[in-house]
Amino acid sequence: MSLVNGVEMLWKARSEGYAVGAFDLINLEFLDGVLAGAAARRAPVILSLAEMHLDHADLDLFAPALIKAAERASVPVSVHLDHGERLETVERALAAGFTSVMIDGSALPYEENVRLTREAVRLARAAGAAVEAELGHVAGREFYVEGRDAAGADLEDVPLFYTDPDQAADFVEKTGCDFLAVSIGTVHGLYRGRPRLDIPRRERIRDRVPVPLVLHGGSGLTDEEFRRLIAAGISKINFYTELSHAATRAIKDVIAADPAVTGITRVLSGVRDAVRRIVEEKVAVWGSANRA
């Protein structure tokens, strides 16, 4: 296996009724852990780098590592730009060899989102890559502060902007995007309280939209919630916050066991396996295990 186009991967998932995991990465420990988990479960996987993390993982330096790791992986791997906010970032990701990019105009007025997405599609087509767009804003990311416990995910405070099925069909037709992130009650970050998932809305969107659908805000959902969402048409699940928390716990465990530790390699020694374990667990729940 090797680097593949995200469109083919997600259409297979849609036709066979499972979801592919898109795991956001911020360093090589995350990269190794995600690929080890996917390989152990024989699952296709998406390596995802979010624009909001580019202060921590320089795109021009990190992208070659993602591409090389994907090319030598034992399972199908797609490399994806998550939550691209600017066309400049989309162009940089395409130039680096990413097989799919997300342009996130979901906070913009509808026609501006259409215009921005259409331009991203034009750029991606020239590079042979796919485009993910978002319609019906998945909230939480604008409130989230890395290092605090998902400040934006208090469901009493975070406004929800659900996707309209008819507008989603119009949006895909006008933009030509290859897959669509839609909002049906999830938020970015971990939940305090339970999400108000609108499964019937997801089903109506699935019936109206002729492209694979994407779930953002996957961390914190139960196995049963995931299964219901996948049955309602989800083909891609974005996942980061639980990985971040597990990595942090692994680092804290090392320091707690040896407060005098000073070697950074020792401090980071548990991160890879912490990430791997979660990836193995989630791909099994999502049905993508043994699909490679």
Stockholm file with secondary structure:
# STOCKHOLM 1.0

chainA/1-292         MSLVNGVEMLWKARSEGYAVGAFDLINLEFLDGVLAGAAARRAPVILSLAEMHLDHADLDLFAPALIKAAERASVPVSVHLDHGERLETVERALAAGFTSVMIDGSALPYEENVRLTREAVRLARAAGAAVEAELGHVAGREFYVEGRDAAGADLEDVPLFYTDPDQAADFVEKTGCDFLAVSIGTVHGLYRGRPRLDIPRRERIRDRVPVPLVLHGGSGLTDEEFRRLIAAGISKINFYTELSHAATRAIKDVIAADPAVTGITRVLSGVRDAVRRIVEEKVAVWGSANRA
#=GR chainA/1-292 SS CCBCCHHHHHHHHHHHTCCEEEEECSSHHHHHHHHHHHHHHTCCEEEEEEGGGTTTSCHHHHHHHHHHHHHTCSSCEEEEEEEECSHHHHHHHHHHTCSEEEECCTTSCHHHHHHHHHHHHHHHHHHTCEEEEEESCCTTTTTCCTTSSCGGGBTTTSCCCCCCHHHHHHHHHHHCCSEEEECSSCCSSCCBSCCCCCHHHHHHHHHHCCSCEEECCCTTCCHHHHHHHHHTTEEEEEECHHHHHHHHHHHHHHHHHCTTCCCHHHHTTTHHHHHHHHHHHHHHHHTCTTCC
#=GC SS_cons         CCBCCHHHHHHHHHHHTCCEEEEECSSHHHHHHHHHHHHHHTCCEEEEEEGGGTTTSCHHHHHHHHHHHHHTCSSCEEEEEEEECSHHHHHHHHHHTCSEEEECCTTSCHHHHHHHHHHHHHHHHHHTCEEEEEESCCTTTTTCCTTSSCGGGBTTTSCCCCCCHHHHHHHHHHHCCSEEEECSSCCSSCCBSCCCCCHHHHHHHHHHCCSCEEECCCTTCCHHHHHHHHHTTEEEEEECHHHHHHHHHHHHHHHHHCTTCCCHHHHTTTHHHHHHHHHHHHHHHHTCTTCC
//
